[in-house]
């Protein structure tokens, strides 16, 4: 009942590799529990298109999973401070109202993408992020992030694909996932 990414060298997709859904989703609610080890880095990516040719994980919007206290990424960002911390929208939006149960404990992550492109991240029952995918505000966030680079936009605007896959990231650190559920919204 548990999927565990084994510790390796800390690089993306170099050990067991990412786990990517076979189906593509446009509007959905994804819930899962995750447990990280000290210093761990991982993520849940969504609207992954896999059309780009890159090293590491496929491109997509990312619900960051991170040991904020012990991983250096928690202090890094392109423009938006805190945007690489747990339960945030990676490099775009810092989380608010975060209630992290701690390293070695199970945490409940929920991602809701509504048919109108409203998106929410939840951690342990508290909403941490919300935004409108494809809006002017969203595009300004992308312009101020690492995702403004040409490579992320060669197959259309970053994060705006009409549908995409879900990806559980192998970032070379031990992270476990369980109780994975997805429900499509109409």
N, C-alpha and C positions, 0 to 999 in steps of 0.2 A: 503493500500500500504506500510505499515511499520511493520516490525517484531521487537519487543523490548524485550530484556532480562531484566527482572526486578531485581532490587537490592535485595540481600539477605545477606548471611554471608561472601561473598568473596571467597568461596571454589568452586572448579570445579564441575560442573554438579550436584549440590545439590538442586537447586531450580526448574526451569522449565526444565532443562536438555539441552544438546546440540541438535542442529538441524543437522541431517545427511542426505545427499542425498540418494535417493533410488538407483540411478545408480552409476556405477563405471566408472572412467575416466582414460585414459592413456595419451593422448595429448589433451590439451584444453586451452581455454582462458576463465577465469572467471572474471567478473567485477561486482562490487557492490559498493554501497555507504554505509558508516557507519558514525555514530555520537556517540561520547562518552561523558559521564559526567565526572566531575572532579574526578580524582583519579582512573578512570576505567581501567580495564584489560580485554581483550578478545583476540580472534584470529580467523583466518581462517585456518583450517588445510586441507591438501590435501594428497593424497595417504594414506588415513586412511583405515586400513584393518579390524579393530574390532576383530581380532582373539586373541588378548592378554587378559589376565584376570588381570585387574588393577582397582584401584579406580580412580575416576575422569574421565576426557576426554580420549577418545580413542587416541592411538598414531598416529602421522603423522607429516609431515613437516608442519611448521606453519609460516604464515604471521602474525607477531605480531601486535596486536592492543592495544595501551597503551597510557595513559596520562603520557608521559615521565617526565613532570615537577613534578607531584604529586604522582606517584606510585613508591614505593621502588624498584620494579623489574628493572626499567630503569638503576639502578646503579649496578645491580647484573649480574654475568656471570660466566661461568665455566672457560673458557680460553680466550675468545675473547671479549674484552671490547666493550660495546655498542650493543652487539648481542641480547639483550632482549628489544630493543627499537622499537617504532612504525615503521612499514614497513620493518623491518629486517627479516631475516630467524632466527627464535627463537633459541637462544643459539649457533648459527653457524656463521652467517654473519651479521655484523652491516650495517645498511642502509647508502647510500651515496645520495647526492643531494635531501635530504628530503624537501618537501614543504607541511607541515601540516597546514590545515586551522584553526585548533584550537579546543579546547573543546567546545561542543555545536554547532559546525558547521558540515555540511556534507562534507565528504572526499571521493574521488573516489579511490578504491583499485582495481588493476588489477593483476592477476596472469596468466602468460603465460607459458605453458609447451609444448615445441615443440616435434615432433616425435623423434628427435635425443637426447632427454633428456636435452636439454638446457632449463633452467628455468629463468624467469625474474619476479621480483616484481616491480610494479609501484604504485606511490602515486600521485594523482592529476596531472597526465600527465608527471611525471618525473620518470625515471628508478632509483630504489633504490638498487636493488640487482640483480646479475646474477651469475649463476653457472651451472655446468654440473653434473646432478644427476648421481651417480654411478662412477664418475671419481676418479682417485687416489687423486686429490685435495679434492674432496668432502669427500672421506673416511678419509682423514687426519683431516678434520674439525670434522667429527663425532667422531673420536678417541679422540679429545680434548674437547668434549662436554659432557653434562650429558647423551647423547644418546649412549655413549660407554658402559654403564651399560648393563649387561646381559639381564635384563628384556626387553629392547628395541630391542633386536636382537634374541630372542628365535624363532621367526617365519621367519627368514631371516634377511638380513642386513637392518638396520634402513633406512627408506626413499627410498628403492630401489624396492619396490613392483612394478610389471609391470602395475598395475592399482589399483585404490582405490576410496574411497568415499570422498566427500567434507563435512566438518564439520564447523558449526558456533558455537563458544564456549560460553557456559554459565560459566563464571568465577565468578559469584556472584555480578557483577557490572552492572549498567544500561548502556546498549549499544543498539543502534538501527541500523537496516539494511533495505535497500530498493533497488529497481532497480537491483535485482539479475539476472544476465544473464550468461549462460554458452554456449560455442560453442565448439564442438569437432573439433580437427584439424586432418587432414589426412596426 
